[in-house]
Amino acid sequence: MATKYAFFEGSIVPIEEAKVSIMTHAFNYGTGCFEGIRAYWNETKEQLYVLKLREHYERLVHSCKIILITLPYSVDEMCSMTLELLSKEGFREDTYVRPLAYKAESGLGVRLHDLRDGFAIFATPFGKYIDKEEGANVGVSSWRRINDNSVPARAKITGAYINSALIKTDAIMNGFDEAIVLTQEGHVSEGSAENLFIVREGKLVTSPVTEDILEGITRATLIALAATELGIETVERPIDRTELYVADEAFFCGTGVQIAAIAEIDHRPVGTGKIGPIVTQLRDLYFSIARGEREDYSRWVTPVYTAVPAG
């Protein structure tokens, strides 16, 4: 199914009407921020479940604070708009939701202050972000992650993603499926647009939020699941590049990428070179919860359709 609608300028309109001028400040200067939200289709229940809906809008509020955007809606209102939009679209497949907050003023001049703010949402069917989810071949990028004192990676700022684009395209052109990027100091940060975990001696290890990473919602979700469901501890600490080469398992995570196992890093096999047992267990847990199959985690998902759609 194709996208038919968007929330734009205060109401749900046909997607063809959701347009901005080429003079829009955000288009010229990257002065916007966004979220990525996944909704999962459960064929058996004929229901679309939005994963961690409120948490994503709470993070959008944080991003907006950093670049001086005043959102015209509350978190509750944005959640309701999203559900209304998805219900109107009627998707019966996995879906990606993209809210955008941006400087909507027309005209020139680099700044964040004294500009009108805009807000929009659209949704589109979306499957895998990385094709080889069960064993990606990854390279450490020659590009470095942007620094918090330059362009904060903890905010999902539209203009900042040129850093991710450079990293991703360089990886693909060099024959990899994805990249791992280092901080300016040379520690492991994350993927081009994903958080990163390695497994060493039965523990999960991930870079702390002070290593110029996005404060990932999926990242926090997996830390909690590893502890409560698998009894696995997560250690947050700086990671050196060569630790990647001796990891037992490694994987990316994020709303877009979901959970993608890493088979090779810089042409060196990770563990056995195949998806490992811990990543497998986390993936199974994550998708069962995301598709509304675990009643004990029903608070993490929001159903879109109030009644079962007619067959």
N, C-alpha and C positions, 0 to 999 in steps of 0.2 A: 504494500500500500504506500502511496506517495503522501507527502505532507500536504495538507489542505488548508490549515489555519495557523495563525500566530496570535499571541497576545501582543498588541502594539498600540501605543498611544492611548492606553486606558481601556481597551476592549478587545475582544476576540474578532479578528477580521480574516478574510481570505488571505492566504499567504502572498498572493500577488500584490496586495495592497500594503504589505509590511515593508516599506522601503524608506531609505534615508538618502539625503542629498550627498553628492560627492564633496560638498563643502562641509559636511559634518565633522566636527572637531575630532571625534573618536576615529573616524576613517583616516584623517590626515596625520594624527599624532599618536594613535594607539592608546588613547585615554579612556579606557573602558575596562571592565572586569566581567568575569563570567563564571558559571558553574557547569558541571557535567553531572547529570543525574540519570541513573539507569532504572528502567522499568522492565520487569520480566514477565513473560506470558506463561501461564500454567494451563496447558491444554486440558488436563483432567478437570480442573476446577473452572475452566473457562473464565479466568480472571487475570487481570494485569496488575502486578504488584510493584509499587515504587519503593525502592530500597533507600532507607535513611533519608527520607524526603526533608524532614525538618533540619537535620544536621547540615545538609547541603546549603540550605538558605541561611542558616546561622553563619556558615563560613562565608557566604556571599556578603553578608553584613560586615564581616571583618575586613574583607578585601576592599569594600567600598570606603570604609573608614580610612584606610591607608592612602587612597587616592582622592579623598575629599568628594565622594559621591554621596548625595543624600537620597536614599531610597524613598519613594513616595508611598511605599506599602510596608506593612508589618510582615514578619515571618509567617504568621498564620494566614494572612491575606495572600501571600505569594504561594503558599502551599495549596490553598483553595483554588487559586487561578490555574495552577498546574493540573490539578485533578479535573477541573472543568474543561481545560483544553484537551487533555488526554481522552476524556470521556467523549468529547465532540469528535475527535479524530477517529475513535473506535478501533484503534490498532489491536490486532490479535497476533502479535509477534513481539519479540524483544525490541525495546525502544530506547532511544537516547533523548533526553530532554536538555535543552540549552537555554538557560536564562542569561540575559545580558543586561548589565547596567553600564551606561556610557554617557559621555559628555555629548549632548545632543545639539549644542549650539552650532550654527553655521558661521564660518569665518576663520580667519587666520590669527595666529598668535599662540605661542607655546606657554601654557599655564594650566593650572587645575582650578583656580578660584574664579568666581564670578561667571560661571557657565551654567547653562540649563542642563539638568540631568534627565536622561531617558531610561526606560526599562522595557524589555521585551522578552518573550519566551517563544520558542518553537520546539517541536519534537519531530523525530524522524526514526523510522525503523533502522536498527543497527545491530550488527552481529559482532564478530571478532574484530579486535583492533590489531592484534598480531596473529597472522595465519597459523604459525607454529606454536600454539599455546602450550603444547605438551613437550616442547623442546626447542627453544629458540637459540640461534647462533648469534652471539653478541660480541661487540668489540668495544674497548675503552676508547672514548672519543678524544681527539686532539683539541676539541673545543672545551672550555671550562664553563662551569655553572655560574650564572650571574650572582653577584654578591649582594647580601641584604642591604648594605649601605649604598648600593648603586641602583639596582632594581630588585625589590624584595620577591624572592621565589615563594614565600609563604602566602602571597596574594596571587590570585589567578588573574593577572593583568594582561589584557589582550596584547599590548605591544611587547611585553616581555617574552612572548612565545616565539619571537624570531630566534631567540637563543635555542629553544627546543627544535625549531624547524631546521636550523643549521646543523644541529647534532644529528637529527633523524636522517636528513637527506645525505649527509656525509656517510653515515653508517650504511644506508641502502646502496649508495654508489660504490662503496667498498665491499659489497657482497654480504653484509650482515643483515639480520632481521631487525635489530635494534641496537642501541648503544647504552653504555654506562658512562656517566660524566663525572668528572672530579671537581672538587672545589678549587678556588684560587690557591689554597694552601696544599693541594695535592691529595686530600682525603676523598674517599668515595662519597658522592652526594646521592645520586639516584639515576634513573633512566632518563631518556630524553623528555618524557612526560609521564613518568611512573615512579612510584617509590620502589625500593629494592630491599630484599632480605637475603641473607645467606644463612646456611645451617652449618654450625660447627659443634661437634661433640654433643649433639642432641639438643642444642639450644638455638633459638632464632637470634640472629644478630642483625641490627639495622642501624643506619646512621641517625643520630639525634636531630631534633628540629633545628639545632644551631648550625647544622652543616648545609645551610641554604637549600632545604628541601621544602616541598609543599607539605603542609600539615594534613596528611592524607586521611580521609574518612575510612577508606578501605584498609589502610595501614592500621589505624586504631582498632577497627573491627577485627582484624586478624590477630592482633596482639591479645585482644580479649578472648577470642575463640581458642587460640592456642593454649592459653592458661586454663580456661574453665572446662574446655571439652577434651583437650589432649594432654593436659598437665605439662605443657612445655613452656619453659621460661623464655622471655624475650629480653635480650641485653641491648640497650641503646648506648652506643659508643662509637667513636671514630673508627673507620675501617680503612686499612691501607690497601693499595691496589693489589699487591701480591697475595693478600688474604683471599681475594676472589679466586685465585688459581688453586688454592688448597681447600676450598669449601666442599662440604659433603653434598650440599644442594644449594640452589639459588633460584630466586624467582622475582618477577616484577609483580606489583599489584597497583590497582587504582580503579576508579569507576569505569574508565574507558577500557583499559587493558584487562580488567577483572583480575585473574590470577594466571600468570603465564610462566611456566617453568623455563629455566635456562639450561640448555644442554652443553653449550660451549662458550667460553670467554677467551677472546684473543687466541682462538684455535686450540685452546686447551680444554679437554673434557671436564665438565663439572661432575664430580662423583663418578658414577658409571656412564655418564654421557646421556642418560635418559631421565625422565621425570622420576623423582624420588618419593619415598613413602610419606614423608611429612607434607610435601607439597600436594601430593595426591589426596591425603586426608583433609587438608585445608580447602582444597578445591571442592571436594564432595560436600563438605559442611557448608561452605559459602553458597553454592548454588542451590542446595536444598532449602536454605533459609531464604535466599533471594526469591525463590519461586513459591514461597508460602507453604512449604511442605513441613515446616517445623512449628507446631503450635506454641512451643515454649519460647520461640523468638518472634511471635506474631507482632510484637511491639516495634520491631525493626522495619516492617513492611506496611505499606498503605495500599489497600485495594482501590482500584479506580472505579470499577463498575459496581453500582449499588445493588444491582440484581443480575442474575445470570442472563447474558444476552440470549436472545432467541436463536435456536439452532437452525 
